[in-house]
Amino acid sequence: MTDSPAAPRPIDATAAEQRGFRHYDLLMAAFVAILLLSNVIGAGKVATLHGFTFGAGILFFPISYVLGDVLTEVYGYARARRCIWAGFAAVLFMAFMAWVVVALPPAADWTNQPAYEAVFGQVPRIVLASVCAFWAGEFVNAFVLARMKVWTDGRHLWTRTVGSTVFGQGVDSLIFYPLAFWGAGGWTYALVLTVMVTNWAMKVGWEVLLTPVTYAVVEFLKRSEGVDVFDRATNFSPFGRRR
């Protein structure tokens, strides 16, 4: 019989920067993968389920915020910052690659160009809004969670996962919907506001529903890694360490 992992040891984020972790790379890969797939597969479809119409991407994109919460809670703000920048770079490359591939002249006997454009063609304004909203929202989410963890001395995880999502998704929505749709054809001020508030509420609701899963994952990772990181002396600049 093997011994169960020891209880996690609270350490400061500066000490955590010098450690290697078992599962961090896997979490980063999952974070970036869900972010990209949500933008590619989910962003373009509007679905109706039991009379309720919504953008299909909202079913899965909030999982990236849950993973962001887990990364900050377990590994600290600095390592979450690395994941945010990795996701940011991946989304930019995805947008560039889609633009290049769609713009390439199709072969004379290849008849799928209209369908390809419909799926992968991107409106520059929406791409810009999405990238800016993701960057700002994720950093606000990580900052709020890291600060609340110190304030609560690591207790009441649900308060900071939900609280950080309220602020992070709030910033995300405040940037994305007005920047992407304000003044666009058919998008009135009232419609932009309604969609913005509705989608923000749904994303926060997803965070609340997934709270038991977040607790289980955080508990497993902390015990597996053997640490519990606190950002007591962290530089919260999005651009890295500056002394």
C-alpha positions as CSV (number, residue, x, y, z in Angstrom):
1,M,0.0,0.0,0.0
2,T,1.3,3.5,-0.9
3,D,1.1,6.4,1.4
4,S,-1.3,9.2,0.5
5,P,0.2,12.6,-0.5
6,A,1.2,14.8,2.3
7,A,-0.9,17.9,3.1
8,P,0.2,20.9,0.9
9,R,2.7,23.3,2.5
10,P,1.9,27.0,2.3
11,I,4.8,28.8,0.5
12,D,5.3,32.3,-0.9
13,A,5.0,32.8,-4.7
14,T,8.7,33.8,-4.9
15,A,9.7,30.4,-3.5
16,A,7.3,28.6,-5.9
17,E,9.1,30.2,-8.9
18,Q,12.1,28.0,-8.2
19,R,10.2,24.7,-8.1
20,G,9.3,22.3,-10.7
21,F,5.7,21.0,-10.8
22,R,4.2,17.7,-12.0
23,H,1.0,18.9,-13.6
24,Y,1.6,22.6,-14.5
25,D,2.5,21.9,-18.2
26,L,-0.6,19.8,-18.6
27,L,-2.8,22.5,-17.1
28,M,-1.3,25.1,-19.5
29,A,-1.9,22.8,-22.5
30,A,-5.5,22.3,-21.5
31,F,-6.0,26.0,-20.9
32,V,-4.7,26.9,-24.4
33,A,-6.5,24.1,-26.1
34,I,-9.9,25.0,-24.6
35,L,-9.3,28.6,-25.5
36,L,-8.6,27.9,-29.1
37,L,-11.3,25.3,-29.6
38,S,-13.9,27.6,-28.1
39,N,-13.0,30.3,-30.5
40,V,-12.8,28.0,-33.6
41,I,-15.6,25.5,-33.0
42,G,-18.0,27.3,-30.7
43,A,-17.8,30.9,-31.7
44,G,-19.5,30.7,-35.0
45,K,-22.7,28.8,-34.1
46,V,-25.9,30.1,-32.6
47,A,-28.0,27.4,-31.0
48,T,-31.5,27.0,-29.6
49,L,-32.2,24.6,-26.8
50,H,-35.6,24.4,-25.1
51,G,-36.5,27.8,-26.6
52,F,-33.3,29.5,-25.3
53,T,-31.0,30.9,-28.0
54,F,-27.3,31.4,-27.2
55,G,-23.8,31.3,-28.8
56,A,-22.5,27.7,-28.6
57,G,-19.1,28.9,-27.5
58,I,-20.5,29.9,-24.1
59,L,-20.8,26.2,-23.2
60,F,-17.1,25.7,-23.2
61,F,-15.2,29.0,-23.1
62,P,-15.9,29.6,-19.3
63,I,-13.9,26.4,-18.7
64,S,-10.8,28.4,-19.6
65,Y,-11.7,30.8,-16.7
66,V,-12.1,27.8,-14.3
67,L,-8.7,26.6,-15.4
68,G,-7.4,30.1,-14.9
69,D,-8.7,30.0,-11.3
70,V,-7.1,26.6,-10.7
71,L,-3.7,27.8,-12.1
72,T,-3.7,30.9,-9.9
73,E,-4.9,29.1,-6.8
74,V,-2.5,26.2,-7.0
75,Y,0.6,27.7,-8.8
76,G,0.3,31.4,-8.1
77,Y,-0.1,34.5,-10.2
78,A,3.3,34.4,-12.0
79,R,2.6,31.0,-13.5
80,A,-0.9,31.9,-14.4
81,R,0.5,34.9,-16.1
82,R,2.6,32.7,-18.3
83,C,-0.5,30.7,-19.3
84,I,-2.4,33.9,-20.2
85,W,0.4,35.1,-22.4
86,A,0.7,31.6,-24.0
87,G,-3.1,31.7,-24.7
88,F,-2.9,35.3,-26.0
89,A,-0.1,34.3,-28.5
90,A,-1.9,31.2,-29.6
91,V,-5.1,33.1,-30.3
92,L,-3.2,35.8,-32.3
93,F,-1.5,33.0,-34.3
94,M,-4.8,31.3,-34.9
95,A,-6.3,34.5,-36.2
96,F,-3.3,35.1,-38.5
97,M,-3.3,31.6,-39.8
98,A,-7.0,31.6,-40.5
99,W,-6.7,34.9,-42.4
100,V,-3.8,33.6,-44.6
101,V,-5.4,30.2,-45.3
102,V,-8.8,31.8,-46.2
103,A,-7.1,34.4,-48.4
104,L,-5.2,31.8,-50.5
105,P,-6.7,31.4,-54.0
106,P,-8.5,28.1,-54.1
107,A,-7.6,25.5,-56.7
108,A,-9.9,25.5,-59.8
109,D,-11.4,22.1,-59.0
110,W,-11.8,22.8,-55.3
111,T,-15.4,23.9,-54.6
112,N,-15.4,24.3,-50.8
113,Q,-14.1,27.9,-50.6
114,P,-17.4,29.5,-49.7
115,A,-17.9,26.9,-46.9
116,Y,-14.3,27.4,-45.7
117,E,-14.8,31.2,-45.6
118,A,-18.1,30.8,-43.7
119,V,-16.4,28.7,-41.0
120,F,-12.9,30.2,-40.8
121,G,-13.4,33.7,-42.2
122,Q,-13.0,36.3,-39.5
123,V,-14.2,39.8,-39.0
124,P,-11.2,41.9,-37.9
125,R,-13.2,43.9,-35.5
126,I,-14.5,40.8,-33.7
127,V,-11.0,39.3,-33.6
128,L,-9.6,42.5,-32.1
129,A,-12.4,42.6,-29.5
130,S,-12.0,39.0,-28.6
131,V,-8.2,39.2,-28.1
132,C,-8.4,42.4,-26.1
133,A,-11.2,41.1,-23.9
134,F,-9.5,37.8,-23.2
135,W,-6.2,39.5,-22.2
136,A,-7.8,42.0,-19.9
137,G,-10.4,39.7,-18.4
138,E,-7.9,36.9,-17.6
139,F,-5.4,39.2,-15.9
140,V,-8.2,40.8,-13.8
141,N,-9.4,37.3,-12.9
142,A,-6.0,36.1,-11.8
143,F,-5.2,39.3,-9.9
144,V,-8.5,39.3,-8.0
145,L,-8.2,35.6,-7.1
146,A,-4.6,35.9,-5.9
147,R,-5.3,39.0,-3.8
148,M,-8.4,37.4,-2.3
149,K,-6.5,34.3,-1.4
150,V,-4.1,36.4,0.7
151,W,-7.0,38.4,2.3
152,T,-8.9,35.2,3.3
153,D,-5.7,33.4,4.3
154,G,-6.5,30.6,1.9
155,R,-10.0,29.9,3.3
156,H,-13.4,29.9,1.5
157,L,-12.1,29.0,-2.0
158,W,-15.6,29.5,-3.5
159,T,-15.6,33.2,-2.6
160,R,-12.5,33.9,-4.7
161,T,-13.3,31.6,-7.6
162,V,-16.8,33.2,-8.0
163,G,-15.6,36.7,-7.0
164,S,-12.7,36.7,-9.5
165,T,-15.0,35.4,-12.3
166,V,-17.5,38.2,-11.5
167,F,-14.8,40.8,-12.1
168,G,-12.8,39.0,-14.8
169,Q,-15.8,38.1,-16.9
170,G,-17.3,41.5,-16.3
171,V,-14.2,43.2,-17.8
172,D,-14.2,40.6,-20.6
173,S,-17.8,41.4,-21.5
174,L,-17.5,45.1,-21.1
175,I,-14.7,45.1,-23.6
176,F,-15.9,42.5,-26.1
177,Y,-19.5,43.2,-26.8
178,P,-19.3,47.0,-27.3
179,L,-16.1,46.8,-29.2
180,A,-17.3,43.9,-31.4
181,F,-20.9,44.9,-32.1
182,W,-21.7,48.5,-31.1
183,G,-22.8,50.3,-34.2
184,A,-22.8,47.0,-36.3
185,G,-25.8,46.3,-38.5
186,G,-28.8,45.4,-36.4
187,W,-27.0,45.8,-33.1
188,T,-28.7,48.6,-31.1
189,Y,-27.4,49.9,-27.8
190,A,-30.2,48.0,-26.0
191,L,-29.3,44.7,-27.7
192,V,-25.6,45.0,-27.0
193,L,-26.4,45.7,-23.4
194,T,-28.8,42.8,-23.1
195,V,-26.5,40.3,-24.7
196,M,-23.6,41.5,-22.7
197,V,-25.4,41.2,-19.3
198,T,-27.0,37.9,-20.3
199,N,-23.7,36.3,-21.3
200,W,-21.9,37.6,-18.3
201,A,-24.5,36.1,-16.0
202,M,-24.3,32.8,-17.8
203,K,-20.5,32.7,-17.5
204,V,-20.7,33.4,-13.8
205,G,-23.4,30.8,-13.4
206,W,-21.2,28.3,-15.0
207,E,-18.5,29.1,-12.5
208,V,-20.9,28.6,-9.6
209,L,-22.1,25.2,-11.1
210,L,-18.6,24.0,-11.5
211,T,-17.5,25.0,-8.0
212,P,-17.5,21.4,-6.7
213,V,-15.3,20.3,-9.7
214,T,-13.0,23.3,-9.0
215,Y,-12.7,22.2,-5.3
216,A,-11.8,18.6,-6.3
217,V,-9.2,19.6,-8.9
218,V,-7.6,22.2,-6.6
219,E,-7.4,19.7,-3.7
220,F,-5.9,17.0,-5.9
221,L,-3.3,19.3,-7.4
222,K,-2.3,20.9,-4.1
223,R,-1.7,17.5,-2.5
224,S,0.0,16.1,-5.6
225,E,2.3,19.1,-5.9
226,G,2.7,19.4,-2.1
227,V,2.4,23.2,-2.0
228,D,-0.1,25.9,-1.5
229,V,1.1,29.1,-3.1
230,F,0.3,32.6,-1.7
231,D,1.1,35.8,-3.6
232,R,2.1,37.9,-0.7
233,A,5.0,39.8,-2.4
234,T,4.2,39.3,-6.0
235,N,4.6,41.9,-8.7
236,F,1.2,41.9,-10.5
237,S,2.4,43.6,-13.7
238,P,1.0,41.6,-16.7
239,F,4.4,42.1,-18.3
240,G,6.5,40.2,-15.9
241,R,8.9,40.8,-13.0
242,R,10.1,44.3,-12.6
243,R,12.1,45.2,-9.5
